Amino acid sequence: MVLNTNKFQTACIFCMLFFSITIFAQEPADFVNPFIGTSNYGAAFPGPIAPRGMASISPFNVAGVKNTPMEKDSQWLSNPYVNENTFLTGFSQVNLSGVGCPDLGVILLMPTTGNVEIDHLKYGSTYSNEVAKAAYYSVNIDKYKVKGEFTTSKRVGVSRFTFPKGQSNILLNLGLGLTNEEGAMIKVVSSTEIEGMRSVGSFCYNSPEDAYPVYFVAQFSKPAHKFGVWKKAAKYNGVEAQWMGYNGKARIMENTIKTVVGDSIGSYFTYKFDKQEMVEVKIGISYVSIENARENLAKEVGNRSFDAIYKETYNEWNEELSKILVEGGTKDDNTIFYTALYHTLIHPNTLNDINGQYPVIKRTKIAKTDDTRYTVFSLWDTYRNVHPLMSLVYPKQQSDMVKSMLNMFDENGWLPKWELNSTETFTMVGDPASIVITDTYMRGIRDYDVNKAYYAMLKGADNVENNPLRPGLRDYIKKGYLTTDNKGPVSTTQEYNISDYSISLMANEFGDKDNVKRFKERSLSYRKLFDKNLNLLRPRTPDGKWYEPFDPNSGANFEENVGFIEGNAWQYNFMVPHDIIGLKKLMGGDQAFSAQLQKIFDTKQFDMANEPDIANPYLFNYVKGEEYKAQEMVKKLVHEYFKNEPKGLPGNDDTGTMSAWLVYSMMGIYPISPGDPIYTITAPMFHRVTIKLDPRYYKKESIVIERQINNDGKINSIELNGKSLNSFFISHDDFVNGNKLKVIQN
């Protein structure tokens, strides 16, 4: 066969041009792939949610051993959906994304056909033809030949089921959930409405006394031919149990509108269709009351159709994602980038109802806000990069997040640590809210009560009595470090150091010279834990001696160890972002610092799936002449760990922290020292990145990051507005007040 070269070249050029136009024509929201992170313990879910949404819908496939490699009661599992699983038992209406502990994953809706079956192991089904995109998810439920489609508004989940001819049912199961927290209430209001409540909480299975209710109202587009509720009693023994005909059995109560309370309860709506029919179910959510759930439903979606709600939420996603526009990447590049940005816009999420009401911390009363009350503050994770990203791209949201934190201080007496739906879990270590607030302030976002913020920081840093933010504070202040009498003494000392440095920055803004000096000195106390013989940090015992026996490798892969929380000595070795220059001196200078840093990667001690060392690749920028290593390492890690597939995250997304790392890395900048308003620079992975700036906070309309490349080599020069930077670092102010940051590679 003879190939016409000219025609072949023309065809190739046409195909490339068509592909480029197709990519360019797609909106940012079209690149979102919600399946990314649904495997490899990413803990994401593929169902729909609005930006910062209260309501979310996830297929629930972690209950039951049938066709279920990962089952919620057989191992530690914090997500309602695992991509490898194949057995579906419903669609949960409130969910968490990228967290390490189970909670929520309740109010399960499930369509079936034939006779009503209420045992999820019996009515569950395999499924096929999953489709997931921003604001939409659909699936075929094999056993019943039913198609389910799902979308959401901010506080309302919307489901659309296409049923075949014959008897069909919609089950609402309140007994099944991601955790084993118990207690619920349900009432059929009419043949088109159900209301109720489900108790949730016990995050990480701690503080079970702080369990709390999530309220709902479900409205159906078609009246049921028949409806009912069920309740399964616990199994009792003894004399009285002999009289209980329903002992350990489920009771189904038909056509009743009475209120039913219990643990294993639910309701069903039954239809008899002469032909294929669709039924829409809208479920309003509230953490305040059933009345508010009904109001959220009425005012947020009302009588609007599934398609209209989907379009509105899709447009909202597209508007948010379009705050950053990228050019010059492949389809996979765009997909992993915009999916990562999507994941950073899930949490923190909205807690207040449409009327502004929300429960305060400890639920002593209901308060009201004119702004947005945010919740789900996984601050040990997100202070490192998520909140700096919000300050840059979504400053109004970040401002409301700080206001939410300060309201929590008013309600609870302390800044938040790991807050979830107005429950302070006090999970993880450190005092991260102080870092977030300082970082926000130093980036110029200051439209909140700054004086209160500073006072709250000082209280958390200095109060040694019953301080839930800083256990072991008395030792820390006296000795400069926590001893082995405390949990994770080395890493906790490092966390306190970073917070103290942030407080010193705020003290400087207030002209509080004494506290500038005091907290700056406190922030350097990690040096007392530095062992020069090992070039590592190691724990000390209460008498000041080195802890023995000491294994620097102990703690990898979340193994319990004496010195560190979720990591080992290698992974925490460089987690002093505020004092890298000082750490270099401790290690013996640039070359010793660089060699120790390189050793972490060479010996496979670097953990991309956890926070303490995720800034490590950028630290080569502190060694003149070795900045190229940062560029090479960041690029390598992006290609190795972030992919357009379910296992496309390195591990738990930690409410967007891993995703924020990727967003920054692909743009070519990173907030290297939380609290300090600076970025370090690596090679962008797009030819051009345009960040739109909010005029309420920034003077410029946008900032452009542009890559000029010849052969994909190392960075040769960096320019801001045409002038050479002579540095791999840039201040936040210079960045947002510039027009173009140009990175030139040769």
N, C-alpha and C positions, 0 to 999 in steps of 0.2 A: 504494500500500500504506500502510495506517495503522499506525503503530508505537505499541503500548501502552507508554507511558513508564514507568509504575510497574513493569510486569513486566520491562522492559529493565533498569531500575536494580537491581531485586531480583536479576536474573540476574547482572549485573555484580558486585554485592556478593558473591554466592555464589561466583562464579569467583575473585574476589580472595581471599576467605576460604579457599577450597579450595587456591589456589596457596600462600598463606601457611602453611597447615597442612602441605602437602606439603613445602615447604622446611624447615619446622621439624622435621618428622618425619625428615628425612634426617640420617644421621650425618655427622660431619666427613669421614670417609674416603670417603663416597659422592660428595663434591664433587671429588675428585682427578681431574684429567684429565692423564694422563702424556704425551699428545700435545703439550701446551704445551712449547715449547722444542725441538721436533724439527725446526724450520725456522729460517731467519734466523740460522744458525750458533749456535743456543742450545746445541747439543751434548748435549742430553738424549736419553735413549732411552725408548721407550714400554713396554718389557717390565717384568716384575715384579722386585722386590727387597724384602727385609724391611728394617725400619728399621735403618740402619747395617750392612746385610748384606754379607757377603763374597761370596756367590754372587749373580749377577743374570743374567737372560736377556734378550737383545735380538734382535729380528729383524735380520739382517745383510743390508743391501741396498746396500752401497757397493763391491761387487766386480764388475767387468765393465762394459763400455761399453753393453751392450744395455739400452735403456730406463733408463739411469742418467745423469741430468744431472750428478750429483756423484759422482765415482768416486775411490776412495781413493788410487790411484796417479797420477792425473792432476792433482791439486792437493793443497794442504795440508788435510787433513781429520782431525779428532780424534774423530769419533763413528762408531759402527758402523751408524747408521741415519739417513737423511735422509727427511723426510716426502714430498718430491717424487719420490723414486726409486720404481721399480716392479718391480725385478728382485731377487728374493730368492734367496740362496744358503745359507741356514741360520740357526741361532739360536745366537749366542755365549753362553757360560756365565759369563764374568767380564768386566765392563765398567766404564768410568769415566763419570761423569755431569758434564757442564758443565766440561770441561777444555780447555785451548788446544793441547795437544800429544797426538799419538796414542800410545796404549799399550793393552795388553790386547785385548779384542775377539777372544778365541780360544776353542778347543774348540767347534767348530761342529757342531751336530746338524742333520740334514736328512732328512725323510721323502720317499721317492719310491715309485713303483710301476713294474712292468715289469722289464726287465733292469737289472742294476746298472751304473750309469754313475758314474765317479769324477771327471770333469772338471766343476768347478763352473759353468763357462760353458755346459756342455751340460745338466747336471741342474738348473740354476737355473730359476726359474719366476716368472711374475707372480703376484699375490696379490690378495685382495679381502676385504671384510667384516671389517676390523680392529676389534677391541674392546680398549680399554685402560682399566684402572682400578687402584686400589690393590691390589697383590698378584696381579693377573691380567692376562693378555693372550691374545687368540685371533685366529686368522686362517685364511682358506681359501687353500690352495695350489692355484692354478687348474689347473696342468698335470696334477696327479695326483688332483684331487678329494679331497684329504686335508684334514681340519681339524686344526689344531694349537692346543693350549691349554697355558698355562704359568703356573706359580706358583713360589714359592720359600719356603724357610725361611731361617734366617740363613746357613747354610753349604752348603745343598743346593738345586740347581735341579731342578724337577720338570716334566716335559713329558708331555702326553697327546695321542697321535695317534689319530684315527679314520680307519681305512683302509677302502677299498672292497673288494669281493670280488676275489680274484686275488692275484698276487705283489706283495708290498710289501717295502720295504727301509728301514732306518734307517742312515744314514751318519754316521760320526763323523770329521770332517775336521780333522786337526791341521796341515795344510799352509797353510791359509788363515787370515789374521788381519788385524787392523786395521793393524799395522805390518809391515815386512818382516824383522823379527827371525826367525831360523831355529833349528831344532833341536827334536826331539820324540822321544818313545818311546811305544810302544803295545803292549799285549798283551791278547789275548782270553783271559780266565781260564776262562770256560765259556760255554755257550750263553745265559746270562743275565747275564754280567758282563764288563766291560772295565776295564782300569786303564791309567794312563799318565801322561805328563808333557809339558808344552809350555813351551818357553823363551819368556820375554817380557822387556820392558825397553826400554832405549834411548829413554827418554822425551825428547821433543824431538830424538831421534836424537843425544843427547850421552851420554857415558860408556857406550859399547857394552860395555866390559869388565864393567859391572855388571849385565848381563842375568842373570835369575834364573828358577828353575823354578816353575810352578804345577802341582800334582799333582791327579789326579782319579781317582775310581772311579765307573763308570756301571753301574747295575743295571736290568735290564729285567723287566717284569712277566710276560712270556711268553717261553719258550725259543725261540730261533731255529731254523728248519728247516735253515738253512745260514748259515755265517758265514765271514769271512775278513779279511785285511788287505791293504793295498796300499802300494806304495812306488814313487815315480817317481824315476828316476835323473837326475842332471844330464847335460847333453850334453857328451861328450868328443870331442877330436880326436886324431889321431896313430895310431900302429901298433896299440897295444893296443885302441883304440876299434873297430878293424875286427873284433875278436873278440867284441865286446859286442853280442849280439843284442838286448839290452834298452837299448842306449845312447839316453838321452834319452826312454825310454819307461817307462810304468808297468807294474809287475809285480803281478798279483793272486795272492795265495796263499790258497787255499781251505782251510777247516776246519783251520787251524793255530792252536796256542796258543803259538807261539814269540814271543819279544820282537823287535820290529822298531824300529830307530832310523833317523832321517834327518830330512830337511827336509819333503818332500812325502809325507807318510804319512797313513794313516787306516785305518778298519775299517768293515765293513758287517755288518748282521744282516738276513737275508732270511726272510720269512714267506710262507706260502701259505694264504690264508684262503678258506673256502667261503662266507663271508658277511661283512658289515661287522663289523669288530672294532676294539677299542681296545687300544693298547699304552702303558703308562706307562714313562717312563725317569727314574730318579732319579740325579743326578750330584752326588756329594759333592766338595767343593773343599778343598784345603789348600795352604799355602805352606811346609809342613814336610816332609810325606812322604805316600806312597801309603797307608801304614797309618793315618795320621791322617785322610786323606780318607775312608777306609772307616769309621773310627770316627765321624767327623762324620755320615756318612750313617746309620749304624746307630742312633746315640743320638739324633739330632735328628729323624729322620722314621721310621726303621724300616719297619714294614709298613703304616703309615697311608696312607690313600687320598689321591688328589689333592685331593678336595673337603675332606677334613679338614685337610690342610696349608694349603690356601687360606684356609679359615675362620680358622685360628689366626693366620696372618700378617695377614689382614684385621683381625682383632680387635686385634692388636698395633699396627697402623697407627692404628686408630681411637682406641685408648687414648692414643697419643702425640699425635695431632692434637687430641684433646679437651682437651689442656692449655690451649688457647686456644679459647674459645667466642665466636662473633660473632653478633650479632643486628641485624636491620634492613637487611641488604643484599639486593641482587638475587641471583638464581641465579648470574649471571656474577661478581658481586662475591665470593660465597662460593667459587666455583670457582677464580678466580685466587688468592685468599687461601690456601685450603687446599692448592692445588697448589704454591704458593710455599713454604709451611711444609713440605710433603712433600719438596721439593727440598733444603731445608736439613738434612733428616734422613737423607740418603744418605751424604754425606761430612762429616767423616772417618768411615770405616767400620771394621768389626771385622777385625783381622788374626789374632788368636789362635784356635786350634782349640778344640773343646769341652772338651778336657783342659787348656786353658790354655797350650799350647805355641805359640811363635811364633819366627821367625828374627830374630836381632838385626841391627842395622845392620852392613853389610858381610858378614853371614852367616858369622861366625866360629864361631858356636855356636847352639844352640837354648836359649831361655830359657822361663820359665813365669811366668804371672801369675794372681793370684786375682781381679783386676779385669778390665777390658777393655783390651787393647792396641789402640789406634786407629792408623790409617794414613790416608794421603792428606791431607796438611796443605799445602794451597795458601795459605800464610799471608800472602803479599803481598796476596792478595784478602781473605781471611776475617777478618784481624785488625780490619777496619773495622766489621763489623757481625754476622757470623755468630757469632763466639765471645761477644760481649756478649749476643746473643739466647739462646745456649745457657746462659750463666750465669743469665739471668733465668728461663727456662722449663724447662731441663733441666740443673740444676746438677750432678747426679751424673755425667752424661755429660761435662760440661765438666771436672769434677774429674779424671776418668779420662783425659781428653785431656791435661791438664797433667801428670799422672803419666807418661803415654806420652812426652811431650816430655822430661821429666827422665830417663827411662830411656834415651832416645836420646842425651842428653848423656853419660850413663855409658858408653854403647857407642861413641860416635863422638867424644867430646871436645868437641862443640859442640851447642848447641841446634839444632833442625831449622829449615830454611829453606823447602824444598819437598820433603817426604819422601813417598815412594811405595813401599809394600810393603817397608819396611826398606831402601830405597835412597835415599840423599840425593842429589837431583838438583842442588841448589844453583841452581835456576832462579830467575829474577827477582832483584831487588836489595833491600837493606835487611836489617834484623835484626828481623824481625817477631815471633818467638817471645817476645822480651822484652816487647813490647807486650801480647800475649795473656795472658801470665802475670800481669803487673801488673794488667791490667784484671780478670782473674779474682779476684785477691787483693783488689783494692779494692772488689769487689762482695760481699765477705764469704765467698768460697769458699776455704778455707785448709787443707783436710785432705790436705796433701801436704808434702813436705820443703821448707819455705819457705827455709831457710838454703841448701840446695843450689841452689834456684832463683835466689836473689840472687847467689850465687857464680858461677853459670853466666852470668847476665846481665853481670856485671862482666868475666868472661873475654872474652866476645864483644865487649865495648865497648872494652877496653883493650889486648888482645894484638895488637901490630902485626906479628908474625911469622907468616906462613903462615896468615892468618885467612880461612877461606873464607866467613864470614858478612859480613865488612866489608872487601872489597878497597879499597885506597886509604886505609886508616885512618890511616896515618902523616901523609899530607897533611891529612886532615880534622882531626886533633888539632892539627897545627902551624898550619894556616892558617884552620881553621874551615870549610873547604869542599873538595870534590874539584875538581880542575882538568880541563881538556879532555883530559888524558892518560888519563882514566878513562872508563868507559862510563856514559853518562847522568849526568854529574857533578852537575847541578842537582837532578834528582829523587832521586838517590841521597843527596845531602846532606840533602834534606828527610826522607827515610826515616830516616837516622841521627839526625836531630834529634828526630823523634817517638819513636824508641826511647830516646834519651837522656833525654827528658822523663819517659818511663815509669820509667826507672831512678832518676831523681831522686825520683819519688813513692815507690818502694820504699825508697830510702835514707832518706827521711823516716820511713817506718814502722819502720825499724830504728834510728832515732836516729843515723844516720850523717851528721852535719851537713856534714862536708867534702865528701862525695859528693853531698849535696843541692845544695850550691852549685856544685860542679864540673860536674855533669851538667845542671843548670838552665841554666848559662851556655853549655854546649855545645849545648843544644837550641835556642838562639836564633841560632846562627851563620848560618842561612839569610839573615839580614839583610845579610850581606856580599855576597850575590848579588842584592840588590834594586837595580834601576836606577830611580831616582826620576823620570828623564825619561820612562820608558815605563810606570811603575807595574807593572813586571813583573820576575820573576826571570830572570836570563840567565847563561850560563856565563862563567867566567874562564879565561884561559890560565895555564900554569904560572908566568909572570912577573907574574901578578896583573891583567893588562889584560883589558878586556872582549873576548870572542871576536867576531871579525868575519869575514865578514858575518853578521849575526844576523837571522834571519827568525822572528818569534814564531809564525807560522802553521805552520812546518815541524814535522812530527811528528804531524799529524792523521792519523786512519785508519791508525795503526800504521806510518806512514812512518818510516824510519830518520832520525835527526837527531843533532846533536852534543850537545845539552844534556839531553835527556829520554828516559826509557824509556816507550814506549807512550803517547805524548802530546806536547803542545807547551806552549809557555810560558803560553798562556791556560788550558789545562786543569789545569796545575799551579800556577797563580797563587795559589790560596787553600788549597793543601794544607799548611797549618801549623795544624792543628786545635787545638794546645796553646797557640797564641799569636795568636789572632784579634784580641784587643785591641791587641797590639803591631803587628800587620799594619795595623790601622786607622790607627794613628798614623803608620806609614811612608807610608801612602797619602794622608795629609792630613786624616784625620777621617772621621766617619760618612758624610757626603754623597759624598765622593770614593770611599770604600770601596764604598758602595752603587752608585754610578754604574759603577765598574769591574766589579762583580759583575753588574749588569744588562747591561753591554756584552757579556759572554760569552754570555748567552742571546740577545741581540738580533742578534749577528753570527754566530749558529749555531756558535760554538766549543765549546759545551757538548756533551759526549759521554756520553750515558746508558749506553752499552754498556761503559764502562771505569771503573776504580776511582778514579783520582786526583781526579776532580771530582764524584763522586756525592753528596757531602755539601753541595755548593754551594747547592742550593735552600734548605737550612735556615739558611744563613748570614745571610739577611735578618733572622733573629731577633736578631742582635747589634746591629741599628740600631733604636733606639726609634722607634715610629711606622710602621715599614715591615715589621712582622711579617706583615702581611696578604699581602705579596709571597711569603713562604715558603709560606703556605697555598695561594695561587693556583697557584704554580709546581709544588708537589708534586702537587696534584690534577691539573693539566694533564699532567704527565709520566706519572702513573699511567694516565690515560685514553689517552694517546698510545702508550705503549710496552708496556703489559701487557694482554693480551687472552686471551680463552678460545678460542684457536686455535693451530695449530702454530707460527706465527711470533709467538706472544704473549709473547716475551721480547725485550729490546732487542738482544740478542746473546748471546755466550757467558755461561752462567750462572756460570762461575767457582766451581764446587763450592758453589753456593748463595748466593753473594754478592749477585747481582742479586735473587734471590728474597727474601733477608733484607731488602734495602732495601724491597721491596714490603710485606713483613709489617709492618715497623715503620711505614712510611708510611701504611698503611691503618689501623693502630692509633692513629696520631696522635702518636707519640713517635719519637725517633731518638737513638742514642748518638753525640753530635756530636763528641766528642773521645776517641778510643780511649785507654784507660789511665785517664782521668778518669771516675769513676762518676757521670756526669750524663746526663740526657736533655734534649733540647729538644722543644718541643711544637708541633704543628700540628693542624689539624682532623681528627679521626677520620673515617673513611669508613663506619663502622657506627654505629648508634645506641648500641650497647652492646658492649663487649669485656670478657670476663672471663678473666683470666690466673690459672690455678691455680698455687699456689706449693708447692714441695717442703718439707714440714715438717722435713726433715733439715737444711735450710739457712735457712729463713725462718720467722718467727713467725706470720705471717698465713696463713690458708688460701687467700686469693685477693685480687686487686686488680681493681677494676672501673674501666674508662675509659668514661665516658658522655658522649654529645653531646646537648646541648639546642639545638635549632635552630628558628629562626622562618622565615627566608627564605634560608637557605644563604649568608648573608653572612659577613663576617670575624669572627674571634673577638673577643668583647666582654669576656669575663672567664674566668678559670680558677680553679677551687676544688679544694682537697684537703680531704676530710672536712668540707665546708661552709664552710671558711675560704678567703678570697681568697689566691691565690699572689702576685699583683703581679709576676709574672715569667713568661717563656716557657721557663724552665729549671727542672728539678727534680732533686734528687739521687736516686741509686738508693736510698739508705736511706729517705729520706722517701717515695719511691714505694712500695716494697715493704712499708713499715710503715704505710701508709695503708689506707683501705678503698675510697674512691672518688675518682678524679680526674675532675672534671666540667668539660667544655669547653662554654662558652655562646656561641653565635653569634647575632648580631642583624643 
